[in-house]
Amino acid sequence: MVKVMVMHELLNKIANYYIEKYFKWLINSEFQENTIAVFELLECRQKMLYTRSTPYTIINTIINPSSLIGILVHEGLDTILKHINKSSIFSKKVIIDNAEYTINGWPDYYDGEKIIEFKVSTIPIKEPDSRHVMQVRLYMWLTNCREGYLTYITPRKILTYRIENPATDDEVKELLKNWPSPRDSNECMQCMFRNVCTYAVEKKREEVEKQQST
């Protein structure tokens, strides 16, 4: 029982720290309908709506083992690089059909010249995920950076890919105008809202794992 209580307290501290640092705006509903975070834009639109209406569900995504590993690695890197890392929340606006949208993003690392986004994976990486590439390109667009890198940290390797081109205004507008639910069917397998979502795509776990390993 003591071990369980100690671990529960530790997980609470990690979750509270991470929420305070990155998701306070979400928990406190400090957002506007047309203000979109980069990570939201690259996920299922319906998931974004569910999360915004029930913000405390974000805790469930933080305290699972794979997320915890990612959090600890990111925070360790942030601490080590804090003296040279100039990253903060960056914003840009786009206009679509006379409606103004604000895109916000917080890169893992930015020194005024380049962006580096770190990803932690427990499985081997054969090629960069297209959404991770777009995430870096969006951060490059937000910061007017011409140099971006996507770095995967796995148990056996550290792989870095150079990303050449920032996203364009037209690409950002296209992401907003054509924002599907889900963006791909693999999202649904890992989504906490899949049992209540009318957009959920049923897919056998074996099929998803096979796709991820190829």
VOMARBA-582994 format. One record per atom (N, C-alpha, C): residue in one letter; chain; atom name; x, y, z. Coordinates in Angstrom, 1 decimal, always signed. Last residue first. Layout:
BEGIN
PT r c  a      u      v      w
PT a A CA      X      Y      Z
...
//
This chain:
BEGIN
PT r c  a      u      v      w
PT t A  N   +6.2   -1.9  -40.2
PT t A CA   +6.7   -2.0  -41.6
PT t A  C   +7.3   -0.7  -42.0
PT s A  N   +5.1   -1.4  -37.7
PT s A CA   +6.4   -2.1  -37.8
PT s A  C   +7.0   -2.3  -39.2
PT q A  N   +2.7   -0.3  -38.1
PT q A CA   +3.7   +0.5  -37.4
PT q A  C   +5.1   -0.1  -37.5
PT q A  N   +1.2   -2.3  -39.3
PT q A CA   +1.5   -1.1  -40.0
PT q A  C   +2.7   -0.4  -39.4
PT k A  N   +1.1   -4.1  -37.1
PT k A CA   +1.7   -4.5  -38.3
PT k A  C   +2.1   -3.3  -39.2
PT e A  N   -0.5   -2.6  -35.3
PT e A CA   +0.9   -2.9  -35.0
PT e A  C   +1.7   -3.4  -36.2
PT v A  N   -2.9   -2.6  -36.8
PT v A CA   -2.2   -1.3  -36.5
PT v A  C   -0.7   -1.6  -36.2
PT e A  N   -3.5   -5.3  -36.8
PT e A CA   -3.3   -4.6  -38.1
PT e A  C   -2.5   -3.3  -37.8
PT e A  N   -3.9   -5.8  -34.1
PT e A CA   -2.8   -6.5  -34.8
PT e A  C   -2.5   -5.8  -36.1
PT r A  N   -6.1   -4.3  -33.5
PT r A CA   -4.8   -3.9  -32.9
PT r A  C   -3.7   -4.5  -33.7
PT k A  N   -8.4   -3.5  -36.0
PT k A CA   -7.8   -4.5  -35.2
PT k A  C   -6.4   -4.1  -34.7
PT k A  N  -10.5   -0.7  -35.9
PT k A CA   -9.4   -1.3  -36.5
PT k A  C   -8.7   -2.3  -35.6
PT e A  N  -13.0   +1.7  -36.4
PT e A CA  -12.6   +0.4  -35.8
PT e A  C  -11.5   -0.3  -36.6
PT v A  N  -12.9   +5.0  -36.0
PT v A CA  -12.7   +4.0  -37.0
PT v A  C  -12.2   +2.7  -36.3
PT a A  N  -15.1   +7.5  -34.8
PT a A CA  -14.1   +6.4  -34.5
PT a A  C  -14.1   +5.4  -35.6
PT y A  N  -17.1   +9.4  -34.9
PT y A CA  -16.1   +9.3  -36.0
PT y A  C  -15.1   +8.2  -35.9
PT t A  N  -18.4   +9.3  -32.6
PT t A CA  -19.2   +8.8  -33.8
PT t A  C  -18.3   +8.8  -35.0
PT c A  N  -17.0   +8.3  -29.5
PT c A CA  -16.9   +9.2  -30.7
PT c A  C  -17.6   +8.5  -31.9
PT v A  N  -16.9   +6.7  -27.4
PT v A CA  -18.0   +7.6  -27.5
PT v A  C  -18.1   +8.4  -28.7
PT n A  N  -14.6   +5.2  -27.7
PT n A CA  -15.8   +4.5  -27.3
PT n A  C  -17.1   +5.4  -27.4
PT r A  N  -12.5   +7.0  -28.1
PT r A CA  -13.0   +6.2  -29.2
PT r A  C  -14.3   +5.5  -28.9
PT f A  N  -11.3   +8.7  -26.4
PT f A CA  -12.7   +9.0  -26.7
PT f A  C  -13.3   +8.1  -27.7
PT m A  N   -8.6   +8.1  -26.2
PT m A CA   -9.5   +7.8  -25.0
PT m A  C  -11.0   +8.1  -25.3
PT c A  N   -7.0   +6.6  -28.9
PT c A CA   -7.7   +7.7  -28.4
PT c A  C   -8.6   +7.3  -27.3
PT q A  N   -5.6   +4.6  -30.2
PT q A CA   -5.0   +5.1  -29.0
PT q A  C   -5.8   +6.2  -28.3
PT m A  N   -7.2   +4.0  -32.4
PT m A CA   -6.8   +2.9  -31.5
PT m A  C   -6.3   +3.4  -30.2
PT c A  N   -7.4   +6.4  -33.8
PT c A CA   -8.5   +5.9  -33.0
PT c A  C   -8.2   +4.8  -32.0
PT e A  N   -5.1   +6.7  -35.3
PT e A CA   -5.3   +7.6  -34.1
PT e A  C   -6.4   +7.0  -33.2
PT n A  N   -5.2   +5.1  -37.5
PT n A CA   -4.4   +4.7  -36.4
PT n A  C   -4.7   +5.5  -35.1
PT s A  N   -6.6   +6.5  -39.4
PT s A CA   -7.4   +5.6  -38.6
PT s A  C   -6.6   +5.0  -37.4
PT d A  N   -6.0  +10.1  -39.4
PT d A CA   -5.7   +8.7  -39.9
PT d A  C   -6.3   +7.7  -38.9
PT r A  N   -7.6  +12.2  -38.5
PT r A CA   -6.6  +12.4  -39.6
PT r A  C   -6.1  +11.1  -40.2
PT p A  N  -11.0  +11.0  -38.1
PT p A CA   -9.7  +11.3  -37.7
PT p A  C   -8.8  +11.7  -38.8
PT s A  N  -11.7  +14.1  -39.2
PT s A CA  -11.8  +13.3  -38.0
PT s A  C  -12.0  +11.9  -38.3
PT p A  N   -9.8  +16.6  -41.0
PT p A CA  -10.7  +15.5  -40.9
PT p A  C  -10.7  +14.9  -39.5
PT w A  N   -9.8  +19.6  -42.3
PT w A CA   -9.3  +19.1  -41.0
PT w A  C  -10.2  +17.8  -40.6
PT n A  N   -9.3  +21.7  -44.4
PT n A CA   -9.6  +20.2  -44.6
PT n A  C   -9.0  +19.5  -43.3
PT k A  N   -8.7  +24.2  -43.3
PT k A CA  -10.0  +24.0  -44.1
PT k A  C  -10.3  +22.5  -44.3
PT l A  N   -6.3  +23.8  -42.0
PT l A CA   -7.5  +24.3  -41.3
PT l A  C   -8.7  +24.0  -42.0
PT l A  N   -4.6  +22.9  -44.0
PT l A CA   -4.8  +22.1  -42.8
PT l A  C   -6.0  +22.5  -42.1
PT e A  N   -4.8  +25.2  -45.7
PT e A CA   -5.3  +23.9  -46.2
PT e A  C   -5.5  +22.9  -45.0
PT k A  N   -3.5  +27.1  -44.2
PT k A CA   -4.9  +27.3  -44.5
PT k A  C   -5.5  +26.0  -44.9
PT v A  N   -0.9  +25.9  -44.3
PT v A CA   -1.6  +26.1  -43.0
PT v A  C   -3.1  +26.3  -43.2
PT e A  N   -0.4  +26.1  -47.1
PT e A CA   -0.5  +24.8  -46.4
PT e A  C   -1.2  +24.9  -45.1
PT d A  N   -0.3  +28.9  -47.4
PT d A CA   -1.3  +28.1  -48.1
PT d A  C   -1.5  +26.8  -47.5
PT d A  N   +1.9  +29.6  -45.8
PT d A CA   +0.6  +30.1  -45.4
PT d A  C   -0.5  +29.3  -46.1
PT t A  N   +4.0  +26.7  -45.5
PT t A CA   +3.6  +28.0  -46.2
PT t A  C   +2.3  +28.4  -45.6
PT a A  N   +6.6  +25.3  -43.5
PT a A CA   +5.3  +25.3  -44.0
PT a A  C   +5.0  +26.7  -44.6
PT p A  N  +10.1  +25.3  -44.5
PT p A CA   +9.0  +25.7  -43.6
PT p A  C   +7.7  +25.5  -44.3
PT n A  N  +12.1  +22.6  -45.7
PT n A CA  +11.2  +23.7  -46.0
PT n A  C  +10.2  +24.0  -44.9
PT e A  N  +13.8  +20.5  -44.6
PT e A CA  +14.3  +21.6  -45.5
PT e A  C  +13.4  +22.8  -45.6
PT i A  N  +15.0  +18.9  -41.9
PT i A CA  +13.8  +19.3  -42.5
PT i A  C  +14.1  +20.6  -43.3
PT r A  N  +17.1  +16.2  -41.2
PT r A CA  +17.0  +17.6  -41.5
PT r A  C  +15.7  +17.9  -42.3
PT y A  N  +16.8  +13.9  -38.6
PT y A CA  +16.5  +14.2  -40.0
PT y A  C  +16.4  +15.7  -40.2
PT t A  N  +18.5  +11.6  -36.5
PT t A CA  +18.1  +13.0  -36.8
PT t A  C  +17.9  +13.2  -38.3
PT l A  N  +18.3   +9.2  -34.1
PT l A CA  +18.2   +9.5  -35.5
PT l A  C  +17.8  +10.9  -35.7
PT i A  N  +19.8   +7.1  -31.9
PT i A CA  +19.3   +8.5  -32.0
PT i A  C  +19.4   +8.9  -33.5
PT k A  N  +19.0   +3.8  -30.9
PT k A CA  +19.6   +4.8  -31.8
PT k A  C  +19.0   +6.1  -31.5
PT r A  N  +17.9   +2.1  -28.9
PT r A CA  +19.1   +1.7  -29.6
PT r A  C  +19.8   +2.8  -30.4
PT p A  N  +15.6   +3.3  -27.9
PT p A CA  +16.5   +2.6  -27.0
PT p A  C  +17.8   +2.2  -27.6
PT t A  N  +15.5   +6.6  -29.5
PT t A CA  +15.0   +5.2  -29.3
PT t A  C  +16.0   +4.5  -28.4
PT i A  N  +14.7   +9.7  -30.5
PT i A CA  +15.5   +9.0  -29.4
PT i A  C  +14.8   +7.7  -29.2
PT y A  N  +14.7  +11.6  -33.4
PT y A CA  +14.1  +10.5  -32.7
PT y A  C  +15.1   +9.9  -31.7
PT t A  N  +14.5  +14.9  -34.4
PT t A CA  +15.4  +13.9  -33.7
PT t A  C  +14.5  +12.9  -33.0
PT l A  N  +14.4  +17.0  -37.0
PT l A CA  +13.5  +16.1  -36.2
PT l A  C  +14.4  +15.0  -35.7
PT y A  N  +15.2  +20.4  -37.6
PT y A CA  +15.6  +19.1  -37.4
PT y A  C  +14.6  +18.3  -36.6
PT g A  N  +15.5  +23.3  -39.8
PT g A CA  +14.8  +22.5  -38.8
PT g A  C  +15.3  +21.0  -38.8
PT e A  N  +16.0  +26.5  -40.9
PT e A CA  +16.7  +25.3  -40.6
PT e A  C  +15.9  +24.5  -39.5
PT r A  N  +14.7  +28.9  -41.2
PT r A CA  +15.0  +28.1  -42.5
PT r A  C  +15.6  +26.8  -42.2
PT c A  N  +12.1  +30.4  -39.4
PT c A CA  +13.4  +29.7  -39.4
PT c A  C  +13.5  +28.9  -40.7
PT n A  N   +9.9  +31.8  -38.5
PT n A CA  +10.6  +32.2  -39.7
PT n A  C  +12.0  +31.6  -39.8
PT t A  N   +8.4  +30.6  -36.6
PT t A CA   +9.6  +31.3  -36.1
PT t A  C  +10.4  +31.9  -37.3
PT l A  N   +6.3  +29.3  -38.0
PT l A CA   +6.0  +30.2  -36.9
PT l A  C   +7.2  +31.1  -36.5
PT w A  N   +7.7  +27.7  -39.8
PT w A CA   +6.9  +28.7  -40.3
PT w A  C   +6.6  +29.8  -39.2
PT m A  N   +8.9  +25.9  -38.0
PT m A CA   +9.8  +26.8  -38.8
PT m A  C   +9.0  +28.0  -39.4
PT y A  N   +6.6  +24.7  -37.0
PT y A CA   +7.4  +25.5  -36.1
PT y A  C   +8.4  +26.4  -36.9
PT l A  N   +5.8  +23.4  -39.4
PT l A CA   +5.0  +24.5  -38.8
PT l A  C   +5.7  +25.3  -37.8
PT r A  N   +7.9  +21.6  -39.7
PT r A CA   +7.7  +22.7  -40.7
PT r A  C   +6.8  +23.8  -40.2
PT v A  N   +7.5  +20.0  -37.4
PT v A CA   +8.7  +20.8  -37.5
PT v A  C   +8.6  +22.0  -38.5
PT q A  N   +5.0  +19.0  -38.2
PT q A CA   +5.1  +19.7  -37.0
PT q A  C   +6.4  +20.6  -37.0
PT m A  N   +5.7  +17.6  -40.5
PT m A CA   +4.9  +18.8  -40.6
PT m A  C   +4.9  +19.6  -39.4
PT v A  N   +7.1  +15.5  -39.3
PT v A CA   +7.8  +16.4  -40.2
PT v A  C   +7.0  +17.7  -40.4
PT h A  N   +5.1  +14.3  -37.8
PT h A CA   +6.2  +14.9  -37.1
PT h A  C   +7.0  +15.9  -38.0
PT r A  N   +3.5  +13.4  -39.9
PT r A CA   +3.0  +14.5  -39.1
PT r A  C   +4.1  +15.1  -38.2
PT s A  N   +5.2  +11.5  -41.0
PT s A CA   +4.8  +12.6  -41.8
PT s A  C   +4.3  +13.8  -41.0
PT d A  N   +7.9  +10.1  -39.3
PT d A CA   +6.5  +10.2  -39.4
PT d A  C   +6.1  +11.5  -40.1
PT p A  N  +10.9   +9.0  -40.9
PT p A CA  +10.2  +10.0  -40.1
PT p A  C   +8.7  +10.0  -40.4
PT e A  N  +11.6   +5.5  -40.9
PT e A CA  +11.5   +6.8  -41.6
PT e A  C  +10.7   +7.7  -40.8
PT k A  N  +12.1   +3.6  -39.0
PT k A CA  +12.7   +3.4  -40.3
PT k A  C  +12.6   +4.7  -41.2
PT i A  N  +12.8   +3.2  -35.7
PT i A CA  +12.3   +4.2  -36.6
PT i A  C  +13.0   +3.9  -38.0
PT p A  N  +11.8   +0.7  -33.3
PT p A CA  +12.7   +1.2  -34.3
PT p A  C  +12.1   +2.2  -35.2
PT i A  N  +10.0   +1.9  -30.3
PT i A CA  +10.1   +1.0  -31.5
PT i A  C  +11.1   +1.6  -32.5
PT t A  N   +9.7   +3.8  -28.5
PT t A CA  +10.2   +2.5  -28.0
PT t A  C  +10.4   +1.5  -29.1
PT s A  N  +10.7   +7.2  -28.9
PT s A CA  +10.0   +6.0  -29.4
PT s A  C  +10.6   +4.8  -28.8
PT v A  N  +10.4  +10.7  -28.7
PT v A CA  +10.9   +9.5  -28.0
PT v A  C  +10.0   +8.3  -28.5
PT k A  N  +11.6  +13.5  -30.4
PT k A CA  +10.5  +12.5  -30.3
PT k A  C  +11.1  +11.3  -29.6
PT f A  N  +12.2  +17.0  -30.6
PT f A CA  +12.6  +15.7  -30.1
PT f A  C  +11.4  +14.7  -30.0
PT e A  N  +13.0  +19.4  -32.9
PT e A CA  +11.9  +18.7  -32.3
PT e A  C  +12.3  +17.3  -31.9
PT i A  N  +14.7  +22.4  -33.4
PT i A CA  +14.9  +20.9  -33.2
PT i A  C  +13.7  +20.4  -32.4
PT i A  N  +15.4  +25.1  -35.5
PT i A CA  +14.4  +24.4  -34.7
PT i A  C  +14.8  +22.9  -34.6
PT k A  N  +17.7  +27.8  -35.7
PT k A CA  +17.2  +26.5  -36.0
PT k A  C  +16.2  +26.0  -35.0
PT e A  N  +18.1  +30.5  -34.8
PT e A CA  +18.5  +30.1  -36.2
PT e A  C  +17.9  +28.8  -36.6
PT g A  N  +17.2  +30.8  -32.3
PT g A CA  +17.2  +31.9  -33.1
PT g A  C  +17.5  +31.6  -34.6
PT d A  N  +17.1  +28.3  -31.1
PT d A CA  +18.2  +29.2  -30.7
PT d A  C  +18.3  +30.5  -31.6
PT y A  N  +14.9  +26.1  -29.8
PT y A CA  +15.0  +27.1  -30.8
PT y A  C  +16.1  +28.1  -30.3
PT y A  N  +13.2  +23.1  -29.1
PT y A CA  +14.4  +23.8  -29.1
PT y A  C  +14.5  +24.8  -30.2
PT d A  N  +10.5  +22.4  -29.2
PT d A CA  +11.3  +21.9  -28.1
PT d A  C  +12.6  +22.7  -28.0
PT p A  N   +8.2  +25.1  -29.9
PT p A CA   +9.2  +24.1  -30.3
PT p A  C  +10.0  +23.6  -29.1
PT w A  N   +5.0  +25.7  -29.6
PT w A CA   +6.2  +25.8  -28.7
PT w A  C   +7.2  +24.7  -29.1
PT g A  N   +2.5  +27.7  -31.2
PT g A CA   +3.3  +26.5  -31.1
PT g A  C   +4.5  +26.8  -30.2
PT n A  N   -0.7  +28.7  -32.6
PT n A CA   +0.3  +28.8  -31.6
PT n A  C   +1.2  +27.5  -31.6
PT i A  N   -2.5  +30.5  -34.9
PT i A CA   -1.8  +29.2  -34.7
PT i A  C   -0.7  +29.5  -33.7
PT t A  N   -5.5  +32.0  -35.3
PT t A CA   -4.2  +32.1  -34.7
PT t A  C   -3.7  +30.8  -34.4
PT y A  N   -7.6  +33.2  -37.9
PT y A CA   -7.2  +32.1  -37.1
PT y A  C   -5.8  +32.4  -36.5
PT e A  N  -10.4  +35.1  -39.0
PT e A CA   -9.0  +35.1  -38.5
PT e A  C   -8.7  +33.9  -37.6
PT a A  N  -12.3  +35.1  -41.9
PT a A CA  -12.2  +34.6  -40.5
PT a A  C  -10.7  +34.6  -40.1
PT n A  N  -12.5  +35.5  -44.6
PT n A CA  -12.7  +36.7  -43.7
PT n A  C  -12.7  +36.3  -42.2
PT d A  N  -11.6  +33.0  -45.6
PT d A CA  -12.9  +33.5  -45.8
PT d A  C  -13.3  +34.5  -44.8
PT i A  N   -9.0  +33.0  -43.4
PT i A CA   -9.7  +32.1  -44.3
PT i A  C  -11.1  +32.6  -44.4
PT i A  N   -5.8  +34.2  -42.5
PT i A CA   -7.2  +34.6  -42.8
PT i A  C   -7.8  +33.6  -43.7
PT v A  N   -3.6  +33.6  -39.7
PT v A CA   -4.0  +33.4  -41.1
PT v A  C   -5.5  +33.8  -41.3
PT k A  N   -1.0  +34.5  -37.5
PT k A CA   -2.4  +34.6  -37.9
PT k A  C   -2.5  +34.3  -39.4
PT k A  N   +1.2  +33.0  -35.1
PT k A CA   +1.0  +33.6  -36.4
PT k A  C   -0.5  +33.5  -36.7
PT s A  N   +3.4  +32.6  -32.3
PT s A CA   +2.0  +32.7  -32.8
PT s A  C   +2.1  +33.4  -34.2
PT f A  N   +5.2  +30.7  -29.8
PT f A CA   +5.2  +31.6  -31.0
PT f A  C   +3.8  +31.5  -31.6
PT i A  N   +6.3  +30.3  -26.6
PT i A CA   +5.2  +30.2  -27.5
PT i A  C   +5.2  +31.2  -28.6
PT s A  N   +9.8  +29.5  -26.9
PT s A CA   +8.7  +30.0  -26.1
PT s A  C   +7.5  +29.8  -27.0
PT s A  N  +13.4  +29.0  -26.9
PT s A CA  +12.0  +28.6  -27.3
PT s A  C  +11.0  +29.1  -26.3
PT k A  N  +16.0  +29.3  -26.7
PT k A CA  +15.2  +30.6  -26.7
PT k A  C  +13.7  +30.2  -27.0
PT n A  N  +18.5  +27.7  -25.0
PT n A CA  +17.3  +27.5  -25.7
PT n A  C  +16.4  +28.8  -25.5
PT i A  N  +20.7  +28.0  -23.5
PT i A CA  +20.9  +28.4  -24.9
PT i A  C  +19.5  +28.3  -25.7
PT h A  N  +20.0  +27.3  -21.0
PT h A CA  +20.9  +28.5  -21.1
PT h A  C  +21.0  +28.9  -22.6
PT k A  N  +18.7  +24.8  -21.2
PT k A CA  +17.9  +26.0  -20.9
PT k A  C  +18.7  +27.3  -21.1
PT l A  N  +19.5  +22.3  -21.8
PT l A CA  +19.7  +23.3  -22.8
PT l A  C  +19.1  +24.6  -22.5
PT i A  N  +18.9  +20.8  -19.4
PT i A CA  +20.3  +20.9  -19.9
PT i A  C  +20.5  +22.0  -20.9
PT t A  N  +16.1  +21.2  -19.3
PT t A CA  +17.0  +21.6  -18.2
PT t A  C  +18.4  +21.8  -18.7
PT d A  N  +15.3  +19.9  -21.7
PT d A CA  +15.0  +21.3  -21.5
PT d A  C  +15.9  +21.9  -20.4
PT l A  N  +16.1  +17.3  -21.3
PT l A CA  +16.7  +18.1  -22.3
PT l A  C  +16.5  +19.6  -22.1
PT g A  N  +14.3  +16.7  -19.2
PT g A CA  +15.8  +16.6  -19.0
PT g A  C  +16.5  +17.4  -20.0
PT e A  N  +11.9  +17.0  -20.5
PT e A CA  +12.2  +17.9  -19.4
PT e A  C  +13.7  +17.9  -19.1
PT h A  N  +12.1  +14.9  -22.4
PT h A CA  +11.9  +16.3  -22.8
PT h A  C  +12.3  +17.3  -21.7
PT v A  N  +12.3  +12.7  -20.7
PT v A CA  +13.3  +13.0  -21.6
PT v A  C  +13.3  +14.4  -22.0
PT l A  N   +9.8  +12.8  -19.3
PT l A CA  +11.1  +12.9  -18.5
PT l A  C  +12.3  +13.2  -19.5
PT i A  N   +8.0  +12.6  -21.4
PT i A CA   +8.0  +13.8  -20.6
PT i A  C   +9.3  +13.9  -19.9
PT g A  N   +8.5  +10.0  -22.4
PT g A CA   +8.7  +11.2  -23.3
PT g A  C   +8.8  +12.5  -22.5
PT i A  N   +7.8   +8.5  -20.2
PT i A CA   +9.2   +8.5  -20.7
PT i A  C   +9.5   +9.7  -21.5
PT l A  N   +5.1   +9.2  -20.1
PT l A CA   +6.0   +9.5  -19.0
PT l A  C   +7.4   +9.5  -19.4
PT s A  N   +4.1   +8.0  -22.4
PT s A CA   +4.1   +9.4  -22.2
PT s A  C   +5.0   +9.9  -21.2
PT s A  N   +4.4   +5.3  -21.7
PT s A CA   +5.1   +5.8  -22.9
PT s A  C   +5.2   +7.4  -22.8
PT p A  N   +2.7   +5.0  -19.3
PT p A CA   +4.2   +4.8  -19.3
PT p A  C   +4.9   +5.4  -20.5
PT n A  N   +0.4   +7.7  -18.7
PT n A CA   +0.7   +6.3  -19.2
PT n A  C   +2.2   +6.2  -19.4
PT i A  N   -0.1  +10.3  -17.8
PT i A CA   +0.4   +9.3  -16.8
PT i A  C   +0.5   +7.9  -17.4
PT i A  N   -1.1  +11.8  -20.0
PT i A CA   +0.2  +12.1  -19.4
PT i A  C   +0.8  +11.0  -18.5
PT t A  N   -3.6  +11.1  -20.7
PT t A CA   -2.6  +10.9  -21.7
PT t A  C   -1.2  +11.1  -21.1
PT n A  N   -5.0  +11.8  -18.4
PT n A CA   -5.0  +10.3  -18.8
PT n A  C   -3.9  +10.1  -19.8
PT i A  N   -5.0  +14.5  -18.5
PT i A CA   -4.2  +13.8  -17.4
PT i A  C   -4.0  +12.4  -17.8
PT i A  N   -6.9  +15.3  -20.3
PT i A CA   -5.5  +15.3  -20.7
PT i A  C   -4.6  +14.6  -19.7
PT t A  N   -9.3  +15.4  -19.0
PT t A CA   -8.9  +14.1  -19.6
PT t A  C   -7.5  +14.1  -20.1
PT y A  N   -9.7  +18.0  -18.4
PT y A CA   -9.0  +17.2  -17.4
PT y A  C   -8.6  +15.8  -17.9
PT p A  N  -11.3  +19.1  -20.4
PT p A CA   -9.9  +19.3  -20.4
PT p A  C   -9.1  +18.4  -19.5
PT t A  N  -13.7  +18.7  -22.2
PT t A CA  -13.4  +17.9  -21.0
PT t A  C  -11.9  +18.0  -20.8
PT s A  N  -13.6  +20.4  -24.4
PT s A CA  -14.9  +20.4  -23.6
PT s A  C  -14.7  +19.6  -22.3
PT r A  N  -11.1  +19.9  -25.5
PT r A CA  -11.4  +21.2  -25.0
PT r A  C  -12.7  +21.3  -24.1
PT t A  N  -11.4  +17.2  -26.2
PT t A CA  -10.4  +17.6  -25.1
PT t A  C  -10.7  +19.0  -24.6
PT y A  N  -13.4  +17.4  -28.2
PT y A CA  -13.6  +16.6  -27.0
PT y A  C  -12.7  +17.0  -25.9
PT l A  N  -12.0  +18.9  -30.1
PT l A CA  -13.2  +19.4  -29.5
PT l A  C  -13.6  +18.7  -28.2
PT m A  N   -9.8  +17.2  -30.7
PT m A CA   -9.5  +18.5  -30.1
PT m A  C  -10.8  +19.1  -29.5
PT k A  N  -11.2  +15.1  -31.8
PT k A CA  -10.4  +14.9  -30.5
PT k A  C  -10.1  +16.2  -29.8
PT q A  N  -12.1  +16.2  -34.1
PT q A CA  -13.0  +15.8  -33.1
PT q A  C  -12.4  +15.6  -31.7
PT r A  N   -9.7  +16.5  -35.5
PT r A CA  -10.4  +17.7  -35.1
PT r A  C  -11.4  +17.3  -34.0
PT c A  N   -6.7  +14.7  -34.8
PT c A CA   -8.1  +14.6  -35.2
PT c A  C   -8.9  +15.8  -34.7
PT e A  N   -3.7  +16.7  -35.2
PT e A CA   -4.5  +15.6  -34.7
PT e A  C   -5.9  +15.6  -35.2
PT l A  N   -2.6  +19.0  -35.9
PT l A CA   -2.1  +17.8  -36.5
PT l A  C   -2.8  +16.5  -36.1
PT l A  N   -3.8  +20.9  -34.4
PT l A CA   -4.0  +21.0  -35.8
PT l A  C   -3.5  +19.7  -36.5
PT e A  N   -2.7  +20.4  -31.8
PT e A CA   -4.1  +20.1  -32.1
PT e A  C   -4.4  +20.0  -33.6
PT f A  N   -0.1  +21.1  -32.1
PT f A CA   -0.3  +19.7  -31.9
PT f A  C   -1.8  +19.4  -32.1
PT v A  N   -0.4  +23.9  -32.5
PT v A CA   +0.1  +23.1  -33.6
PT v A  C   -0.2  +21.6  -33.4
PT a A  N   -3.6  +25.3  -31.4
PT a A CA   -2.2  +24.8  -31.1
PT a A  C   -1.7  +23.9  -32.2
PT i A  N   -5.6  +27.9  -32.4
PT i A CA   -5.3  +26.5  -32.5
PT i A  C   -3.8  +26.2  -32.2
PT t A  N   -8.3  +30.0  -32.0
PT t A CA   -6.9  +29.9  -31.7
PT t A  C   -6.5  +28.4  -31.5
PT n A  N  -11.0  +30.1  -32.4
PT n A CA  -10.1  +30.2  -33.6
PT n A  C   -8.6  +30.3  -33.3
PT e A  N  -12.0  +30.1  -29.8
PT e A CA  -12.4  +29.0  -30.8
PT e A  C  -11.4  +29.0  -31.9
PT q A  N   -9.4  +30.7  -27.4
PT q A CA  -10.5  +31.1  -28.2
PT q A  C  -10.8  +30.1  -29.3
PT f A  N   -8.7  +29.8  -24.0
PT f A CA   -8.5  +29.7  -25.4
PT f A  C   -9.7  +30.2  -26.1
PT e A  N   -8.6  +28.9  -21.2
PT e A CA   -8.1  +30.2  -21.7
PT e A  C   -7.7  +30.1  -23.2
PT s A  N   -9.5  +26.8  -19.6
PT s A CA  -10.3  +27.2  -20.7
PT s A  C   -9.9  +28.6  -21.2
PT n A  N   -7.7  +25.8  -17.8
PT n A CA   -8.5  +27.0  -17.4
PT n A  C   -9.4  +27.5  -18.5
PT i A  N   -6.7  +23.7  -19.3
PT i A CA   -7.4  +23.4  -18.1
PT i A  C   -8.3  +24.6  -17.6
PT l A  N   -5.4  +25.2  -21.3
PT l A CA   -6.5  +24.2  -21.7
PT l A  C   -7.3  +24.0  -20.4
PT w A  N   -3.5  +26.7  -20.0
PT w A CA   -4.4  +27.4  -20.9
PT w A  C   -5.6  +26.5  -21.2
PT k A  N   -1.9  +24.7  -18.9
PT k A CA   -2.7  +25.5  -18.1
PT k A  C   -3.8  +26.2  -18.8
PT f A  N   -0.2  +23.0  -20.3
PT f A CA   -1.6  +22.9  -20.6
PT f A  C   -2.5  +23.7  -19.6
PT y A  N   +2.5  +23.4  -19.6
PT y A CA   +2.1  +23.3  -21.0
PT y A  C   +0.6  +23.4  -21.3
PT k A  N   +2.9  +23.7  -16.8
PT k A CA   +3.9  +24.3  -17.8
PT k A  C   +3.3  +24.4  -19.2
PT e A  N   +0.8  +22.5  -15.6
PT e A CA   +1.0  +23.9  -15.3
PT e A  C   +1.9  +24.5  -16.3
PT i A  N   +1.1  +19.9  -16.6
PT i A CA   -0.1  +20.6  -16.9
PT i A  C   +0.2  +22.1  -16.7
PT y A  N   +3.6  +19.2  -15.4
PT y A CA   +3.4  +19.2  -16.9
PT y A  C   +2.2  +20.0  -17.3
PT y A  N   +2.9  +19.3  -12.7
PT y A CA   +4.0  +20.1  -13.2
PT y A  C   +3.8  +20.3  -14.7
PT n A  N   +0.9  +17.4  -12.5
PT n A CA   +0.6  +18.8  -12.2
PT n A  C   +1.7  +19.7  -12.7
PT a A  N   +2.3  +15.0  -13.3
PT a A CA   +1.2  +15.5  -14.1
PT a A  C   +0.9  +17.0  -13.8
PT i A  N   +4.2  +14.9  -11.2
PT i A CA   +4.7  +15.0  -12.6
PT i A  C   +3.5  +15.6  -13.5
PT k A  N   +2.6  +14.6   -9.0
PT k A CA   +3.5  +15.8   -9.1
PT k A  C   +4.0  +16.0  -10.5
PT n A  N   +1.2  +12.2   -9.6
PT n A CA   +0.5  +13.5   -9.4
PT n A  C   +1.4  +14.7   -9.6
PT l A  N   +3.3  +10.4   -9.5
PT l A CA   +2.6  +10.7  -10.7
PT l A  C   +1.8  +12.0  -10.7
PT l A  N   +3.9  +10.6   -6.7
PT l A CA   +4.9  +11.0   -7.7
PT l A  C   +4.3  +11.3   -9.1
PT e A  N   +1.6   +9.6   -5.6
PT e A CA   +2.0  +11.0   -5.3
PT e A  C   +3.0  +11.5   -6.3
PT h A  N   +1.6   +7.0   -6.6
PT h A CA   +0.5   +7.9   -6.9
PT h A  C   +0.9   +9.3   -6.7
PT m A  N   +4.0   +6.1   -5.4
PT m A CA   +3.9   +6.2   -6.8
PT m A  C   +2.8   +7.1   -7.2
PT v A  N   +3.1   +6.1   -2.7
PT v A CA   +4.3   +6.9   -3.1
PT v A  C   +4.3   +7.1   -4.6
PT m A  N   +1.0   +4.4   -2.7
PT m A CA   +0.7   +5.8   -2.4
PT m A  C   +1.9   +6.6   -2.8
PT v A  N   +2.2   +2.0   -3.4
PT v A CA   +1.2   +2.5   -4.3
PT v A  C   +1.0   +4.0   -4.0
PT k A  N   +3.9   +1.6   -1.2
PT k A CA   +4.5   +1.8   -2.5
PT k A  C   +3.5   +2.4   -3.5
PT v A  N   +2.0   +1.2   +0.8
PT v A CA   +2.9   +2.4   +0.9
PT v A  C   +3.5   +2.7   -0.5
PT m A  N   +0.8   -1.2   +0.0
PT m A CA   +0.0   +0.0   +0.0
PT m A  C   +0.9   +1.3   +0.0
//
